Every structure is written in C-alpha cells, then in structure tokens.
Amino acid sequence: MKTSLPIDIAVMRAAADRLLAGDAEPPSPDELETLTIQLRGHLMLAIPEVEIAVLAAPKGARIRVAARACICEARRLMGVEPGRSLPAGIAHAQRLAHSVNALCRHYEGLNCGQVTSQYWSPDQLAFRRWAIHGTKCRVCRTDDSHCDRGRRLGEHWNQLRRTPAAAGTLAPA
C-alpha cells in the first residue's frame, strides 16, 4: 500500500518564507526547533515526489539534471546537524528552507510543464502521463490496485516500452 501524502506547495513555501522573508524576525529557540522539524518533514515528503517526476523527464533534460542535484543537496542537508548556537541553528534552518523552495520549484516545473508529443517520445509521454496521474489520483496514491485510468495508462506505457511498433498509438484518456 502506498503511504505517500500529497504535497501542499503553499504550506511548504509558507514555512520556508517564515525564515527567508525579508522582514522575518529571528525565531525563538523553541520556534526554531519547530520550524526545523517542519522543514525536514517537508523535505521528506517532497524528495520522493520530485524523484518520481524526474523519472518522467527526458534523459539529459536540464530540468532533470537540476532536480537531481537539488534532491542530492536536500538529502545532504537532512544529514547535517545544526550548530548549538541560535545563529547557527537559524542558518541551518534557512538552508533547509532554501532547499524546500527549490524542490517546490522543480516539482512544479516537472509536473506542470507541457505534456505533448512535441517535447517527449511516445514512451516518455506515456510514462509521464502515468506518473502524473499516479501522483494526483487519490485512489492510485492510497491503493495498490490503482484506478481504471491508472491501470490503462500503465498498460499503455508497458506496451510502448516493449514494442516500438506500437509507438504511434495514442495514450488512453
């Protein structure tokens, strides 16, 4: 059973803005701890979602390379312990916030970009449609059996992957 939760970009950006806004006041130590935990949680949710979107992007595409670098940096930051002083903790939380914002940008760029055959090969297009459906469909996100549309999209992608002759067929609605 899938356990991923939907990403709420607005909530993630609001948490990041709490530290990055030009008029943001420094948080208290307790607020900082809460914000740091919240930002780490946002990274834990965003990283796998961006990874799924990256798989659907064409190999060698700049956005794919940039998103993978962003994922690596986010993972690196997750393993870093903040310093003991308040300024060191704030700096660490700000780096986490920048990483959250970057992952949000890549998620939007990968999932909201054009999904047409002008930019994608037929098998890439089929996989991208299937992946996007799987990240947005409530049934596919929560149930291993998938919905009818998700199953059709997945079967179409598998068919294109296995038989290049079928590459001219249109994706199911």
LINMOVEN-V906554 format. One record per pair of residues at least 12 apart in sequence whose C-alpha atoms are under 7 Angstrom apart, sorted by sequence separation. I is the first residue (numbers start at 1). J is the second residue. If there is no record, write none. Layout:
i=[I:I]
j=[J:J]
//
This chain:
i=[54:156:134:133:77:153:130:152:111:130:15:47:130:74:126:12:126:127:43:126:70:70:123:123:7:40:123:7:67:123:122:126:50:50:54:29:36:39:43:46:50:53:32:39:42:53:58:58:56:56:56:20:19:56:52:16:16:16:12:13:9:4:2:3:2:1:2:1:2:1]
j=[67:171:150:150:96:172:150:172:132:153:39:71:154:99:153:42:156:157:74:157:102:103:157:160:45:78:161:46:106:167:167:171:103:106:110:86:93:96:100:103:107:110:90:97:100:111:120:124:124:127:128:94:94:131:131:97:100:101:100:101:104:141:141:142:142:142:143:143:144:144]
//
